[in-house]
């Protein structure tokens, strides 16, 4: 029974690792990648090797070359590539999702529209847009050219002065259309400023509108060398170039398998995809609902497995008590039999039994043997489940 219990728990834990999302650190995945071939490691994570390779790229983890494992097989010790320092774009920790979640069919929605009329000028703006407009028009740019928002209760719009008007038009269109569809628009306070949220079918979805800023390595000039001669560490590493292109994002839709951003392209601009974006909010809400249902099912399954483990552990404790009882009683019976053999030997010595003190001693030994002997009925009790019930009070 003990072996069955251990194997069952190990099997359950392995199935959890194979079928449920897990968090893994960059260092841990690096160790795995350089100790196990990618194809095999991908199977252990229950995902494709292509998907695992993408995860490694996100975490900036070097992978073994083609001949690495062959060298290992032939007894060689090829050199490992060290884990480089993480750049600002890399991820130090990710959640790995098995293929069954990523390939899970997404909920279907009835698209309400594919095109939304986009106004050429801001007319009767939404109150939140109007408040944000005043802040953006009077704000000062940061080192990247993005306007700093002096007021806290404004929309999550991060753009340069050159794209303010268009960004406000886009957000105004989105908010008005969202409210027309019955969605709830709000600002939610966070550590710095507010986040823009739209509640769809009971799920709060965070959105943002940003200008795409391109970073290029700074080429220092003679003027720079002179300016930062005494403080070279202040020399800028990058120059930031405003592209004029906007990016519309859903911020809290990670690992849902839905589209999260709409960017300006060379030909098409996000102005023409605002209806698709709003439909994307509905899809995100439905995907969140699917995840909630799935997580509730998984929680029920975890609770069920935990209950089974407790039952098995309880049964094991009862069995251990039974084993301890029988071993103790067998030992006591054996001791009682030895004492009776001793009494029988003493009783054959007539010269010793003539002594009243020795005779009394032998009689006491018989009583003690009876006291030890579990086969002599003394309100005998078996081990029952109630014998371990007190332990449950501490769970």
Secondary structure, DSSP 8 states (H G I E B T S, - for coil): -HHHHHHHHHHHHHHHHHHS-EEEEHHHHHHHHTTS-HHHHHHHTTS-HHHHHHHHHHTT-----TTHHHHHHTT------------TTS-SEEEE--HHHHTS-------S-S-----SS--S--HHHHHHHHHHHH--B-TTS-B--SSSSS--EE--GGGHHHHHHHHHHHHHHHHHTT-EEEEEE-SSSEEEEEEETTEEEEEEEEEEEEEEE----HHHHHHTSS-GGGS-SEEEEEEEEEEEEESS-TTSSS--EEE--SS--GGGGHHHHHHHHHHHHHHHHHHHHHHHHHHHHHHHHHHHHHHHHHHHHHHHHHHHHHHHHHHHHHHHHHHHHHHHHHHT-HHHHTSHHHHHHHHHHHHHHHHH-TTS-SS-----GGGGGGGGGG-
